[in-house]
């Protein structure tokens, strides 16, 4: 097997994780994922200020603390921290190694940048064969730009086992392994619905390791003595994160998530097997970021009686001061009747303004809000100070033909190796929405309780869409969940989804159902004014709803 660890799930993750993973036990490869859709926007703005930037600067500081250790122990490093400038980061690593007097061989992957004159950034999601070529070329460190997150694991597995384009099941198995570790501690107990059941209460989960075998099967684990846990449920939670239908599209393979089997394999060990793959699509996904304009927000505290009338007064006053265009008001009824303290008696009125004019969205708006302090509703106060507007981005997804991208591996020797597109691709039949009309929809005896007593959930963002994966803790729970939680029921429980298109997919192997809610996040995370702009808490909102639970399905640990 090849032991592939992960030390970063996003730009800003635990700084010391690289050191912890290298010191914690044996590894062959250590990966770091830094690129989210929002991160590409941040790096694009960095590069506008300085063309030599465009990569995750934090990675260099992390590498400085542990590059020598990695070289001494023969641990190879693979990261997408190159962002918009993988060649620039590769050169910076070589300068760092020179200063530290360390002999390092650096390779990098390029070709993801797509020429879009009207876009701030446009990058295709490349596959794993460029990473494998750099490792085959002797690289100690491989830097990429925009590749799929899973490719950071798939590439080293290809290099170890010599898989080819036709080894679809193996590629699919490694893709699942990569998807599981890409978000760092999220698979070892981080953000876990049942965190109170973890040995350390979820205090400081360790980072994950994927032991990938020649047949593509994997054991998920972590270093001994680290926090959190690796269980079938923590792995299920991450497997459901930011996915759509059962066919998980990638540049090298389409991974069938409905074939994944999870089994315990000892303490803090879960075996992932049975994964099947089919030929990849003929196109690559392209993430496009544009600057959408400027935004600003002010929040009013409305305390006590007449909350709706107070909110209406503020709305009219702000609209009169700055005009209605681009204004959005959200009233959060956080107030409680007959409260004994101010905070419990207060609601929050969030006023958002988006505009192409920085001046209007800036001080003109925030000052107009502050000027109401002595001239509006009784008890008027704000939680925000007047400030300038900030730019925001709009994310959209596009596609390009696989053969339209010049995927290149630049080896440590300087040799440039073109990576050919897959010779065989397949068209993907759209999966019909699975909304059962038969099955267990009710139980003869019910009790009132929180839905989260029987299910776990994990939710997240994909551009302007959100996904919400839920899993049952027992076979009996899944038999009930599958028939009960229809699209109509979800809309009833989460009313904000009512005007949107909701797709529903079943994953029986995982005792899970996944929903994709189209357009919930508007123009994407950077442009969203939603209280939970990345839909991270959507699953916990669903779990908190009080419903009629079947009395014959026990709550508690999985069975």
Secondary structure, DSSP 8 states (H G I E B T S, - for coil): -EEEEE--SSTT--TTHHHHHHHHS--SEEEE----HHHHHHHHHHHHH-TT--S-HHHHHHHHTTHHHHHHHT-EEEE-TTTT-HHHHHHHHHHHHHHHT----EEEEE--B---TT-SEEEE-B-SHHHHHHHHTT-SEEE-SSB-TTHHHHHHHHHHH---TT-HHHHHHHHHHHHHHTTGGGGTTTT-TTGGGSTTTTSSB--EEEEE-TTS-EEEEE-TT-BS---HHHHHHHHTTT--SSEEE-SS-EEEGGG-EEEE-STT-EEEE--EEE---SEEEEEEEEEEEEEEEEEEEEESS-HHHHHHHHHHHHHHHH-STTEEEEEE----TT-SSTTTTEEEEEEEEEES-HHIIIIIHHHHHHTTTTSSSTT-EESS-----EEEEEEEEEEEEGGGS--EEE-TTS-EEE----S-------------SSS----SSEEEEEGGGTEEEEEEEETTEEEEEEEESSHHHHHHHHHH--HHHHHHHSGGGTTS-EEEEEEGGGTEEEEEETTTTTT-GGG--STTTT-TTHHHHHHT-EEEEETTS--SS--
